[in-house]
Amino acid sequence: RSKREAERLVLARADRLGVTVVRPTLVYETGGGIELQIFERLLRLPLVPLIDGGRVRKNPVHVEDLVDGLAAIAGRRETFGKIYNLCGGEEVTLRELAELLLERRGERRRFISVPLPLCRLAAGVIGPLSRRRELARHALAGLSQDASLDPTAAGRDLGYHPVGVREGLARCADLQPGSSR
């Protein structure tokens, strides 16, 4: 809600400020991205907890596609006041993403579905006492909310055509089978 309110306030002054709103989804690359790093730590557990079975939908974006989208926006007045969803070219569930990441590392894990209310309770009680990012409320939000946006406007206006997560993961050396992290 706070992001939407900030967008509304900024867009109200977009022409004067020269502002374009960009909404990237789960960003990944070699070395991760904070949300992906948190998720990968969970994938090291022998029994991987997935909120509500990992049904939330994500549209992960490879960092190269995100940079290309940002470069296409830079310095273009016609983008002022617009919103661009810079997401990847393929929607997956969080469970599918977990399976893809594990497969790339040549690993298998069992999954357990954890109800969202139980996760919220744990984040509220344990999170403030822990240094582990996985237990923070913002991490919980990232793992429990859909982030599958429509990139049509970015494609139309910017020529933005991102790769799918399978192709993007193939670009990530540290996510290849046999790599150690």
C-alpha positions as CSV (number, residue, x, y, z in Angstrom):
1,R,0.0,0.0,0.0
2,S,2.8,2.4,0.8
3,K,4.4,1.9,-2.6
4,R,1.1,2.6,-4.4
5,E,0.6,5.7,-2.3
6,A,4.1,6.9,-3.1
7,E,3.5,6.2,-6.8
8,R,0.3,8.2,-6.7
9,L,2.0,11.2,-5.0
10,V,5.0,11.1,-7.4
11,L,2.8,10.7,-10.6
12,A,0.7,13.7,-9.6
13,R,3.9,15.7,-10.2
14,A,5.4,13.6,-12.9
15,D,5.8,16.3,-15.6
16,R,7.3,18.8,-13.3
17,L,9.6,16.2,-11.7
18,G,10.4,14.2,-14.8
19,V,9.4,10.9,-13.3
20,T,8.7,7.5,-14.7
21,V,7.6,4.7,-12.3
22,V,9.3,1.3,-12.7
23,R,8.0,-1.8,-11.1
24,P,10.6,-4.6,-11.3
25,T,9.6,-8.0,-10.0
26,L,11.9,-10.6,-8.3
27,V,15.3,-9.6,-9.7
28,Y,17.9,-12.4,-10.1
29,E,21.5,-12.7,-11.5
30,T,24.7,-14.4,-10.7
31,G,25.1,-13.7,-7.0
32,G,21.4,-13.4,-6.5
33,G,19.4,-10.4,-5.5
34,I,18.3,-9.9,-1.9
35,E,14.9,-11.6,-2.2
36,L,16.4,-14.5,-4.2
37,Q,19.3,-14.9,-1.7
38,I,16.7,-15.2,1.1
39,F,14.8,-17.7,-0.9
40,E,17.9,-19.8,-1.7
41,R,18.8,-20.0,2.0
42,L,15.4,-21.6,2.6
43,L,16.2,-24.1,-0.2
44,R,19.2,-25.3,1.8
45,L,16.9,-26.7,4.5
46,P,16.3,-30.5,4.4
47,L,12.5,-29.8,4.4
48,V,11.7,-26.5,2.6
49,P,8.8,-24.5,4.0
50,L,6.7,-22.9,1.4
51,I,3.9,-20.4,2.4
52,D,0.6,-22.0,1.4
53,G,2.5,-24.6,-0.7
54,G,4.3,-22.0,-2.8
55,R,1.3,-21.1,-4.9
56,V,2.1,-17.4,-5.2
57,R,2.9,-16.4,-8.7
58,K,6.2,-14.6,-9.6
59,N,7.5,-13.2,-12.8
60,P,11.3,-13.1,-12.1
61,V,13.4,-10.7,-14.1
62,H,17.0,-11.2,-15.0
63,V,19.1,-8.2,-14.1
64,E,20.2,-7.7,-17.7
65,D,16.6,-7.3,-18.9
66,L,15.9,-4.9,-16.0
67,V,19.0,-2.8,-17.0
68,D,17.9,-2.8,-20.7
69,G,14.4,-1.6,-19.6
70,L,15.9,1.2,-17.5
71,A,18.2,2.2,-20.3
72,A,15.3,2.4,-22.7
73,I,13.5,4.8,-20.3
74,A,16.5,7.0,-19.5
75,G,16.2,10.6,-20.9
76,R,12.9,10.0,-22.7
77,R,10.3,12.6,-21.8
78,E,7.5,10.6,-23.4
79,T,7.9,8.1,-20.5
80,F,7.2,10.8,-17.8
81,G,4.1,10.0,-15.8
82,K,3.9,6.4,-17.0
83,I,4.3,3.1,-15.1
84,Y,6.3,0.3,-16.6
85,N,6.3,-3.2,-15.2
86,L,9.8,-4.5,-15.9
87,C,9.3,-8.2,-15.2
88,G,10.5,-11.4,-16.7
89,G,9.1,-13.2,-19.7
90,E,7.7,-16.1,-17.8
91,E,5.3,-16.5,-14.9
92,V,6.0,-19.3,-12.4
93,T,4.8,-20.3,-9.0
94,L,7.2,-20.0,-6.1
95,R,7.3,-23.8,-5.9
96,E,8.2,-24.0,-9.6
97,L,10.9,-21.5,-9.0
98,A,12.2,-23.5,-6.0
99,E,12.3,-26.7,-8.2
100,L,14.1,-24.8,-11.0
101,L,16.7,-23.5,-8.6
102,L,17.3,-26.9,-7.0
103,E,17.4,-28.6,-10.4
104,R,20.1,-26.1,-11.5
105,R,22.2,-27.1,-8.5
106,G,21.5,-30.8,-9.0
107,E,19.7,-31.0,-5.7
108,R,16.3,-32.3,-4.5
109,R,14.4,-31.3,-1.5
110,R,11.0,-32.1,0.1
111,F,8.6,-29.3,0.6
112,I,6.1,-28.6,3.4
113,S,3.2,-26.2,3.1
114,V,3.0,-23.7,5.9
115,P,-0.1,-21.6,6.4
116,L,0.4,-17.8,6.0
117,P,-1.1,-16.9,9.4
118,L,1.4,-19.2,11.1
119,C,4.2,-17.5,9.1
120,R,3.0,-14.1,10.1
121,L,2.9,-15.1,13.7
122,A,6.5,-16.5,13.5
123,A,7.7,-13.3,11.8
124,G,6.0,-11.1,14.4
125,V,7.4,-13.0,17.4
126,I,10.8,-14.4,16.2
127,G,11.6,-11.9,13.5
128,P,12.5,-9.0,15.7
129,L,14.8,-11.2,17.8
130,S,16.7,-12.7,14.9
131,R,19.3,-11.5,12.4
132,R,18.0,-13.9,9.8
133,R,16.4,-12.0,7.0
134,E,14.1,-14.8,6.1
135,L,12.1,-14.1,9.3
136,A,11.6,-10.4,8.7
137,R,8.1,-9.2,7.8
138,H,9.3,-7.6,4.5
139,A,10.8,-11.0,3.4
140,L,7.5,-12.7,4.3
141,A,5.6,-10.2,2.2
142,G,7.9,-11.0,-0.8
143,L,7.3,-14.7,-0.4
144,S,3.6,-14.6,0.2
145,Q,2.4,-12.0,-2.4
146,D,1.9,-12.5,-6.1
147,A,4.4,-10.5,-8.2
148,S,3.4,-11.3,-11.7
149,L,2.9,-8.1,-13.7
150,D,2.0,-7.4,-17.3
151,P,4.9,-6.0,-19.3
152,T,2.8,-5.1,-22.3
153,A,3.2,-1.3,-22.0
154,A,7.0,-1.7,-21.6
155,G,7.1,-3.9,-24.7
156,R,5.0,-1.5,-26.7
157,D,6.7,1.8,-25.7
158,L,10.3,0.6,-25.0
159,G,10.8,-2.5,-27.1
160,Y,11.2,-4.4,-23.8
161,H,11.2,-8.2,-24.4
162,P,12.7,-10.1,-21.4
163,V,13.7,-13.7,-21.3
164,G,11.9,-16.3,-19.4
165,V,13.2,-17.5,-16.0
166,R,14.5,-20.8,-17.4
167,E,16.7,-19.0,-20.0
168,G,17.7,-16.4,-17.5
169,L,18.8,-18.9,-14.9
170,A,20.9,-20.5,-17.6
171,R,22.9,-17.2,-17.6
172,C,23.6,-17.5,-13.9
173,A,27.0,-19.3,-13.4
174,D,26.6,-19.7,-9.7
175,L,23.2,-21.4,-10.1
176,Q,24.6,-24.1,-12.4
177,P,24.8,-27.8,-11.5
178,G,27.8,-28.5,-9.3
179,S,28.5,-24.9,-8.4
180,S,29.1,-24.2,-4.7
181,R,27.7,-21.3,-2.8
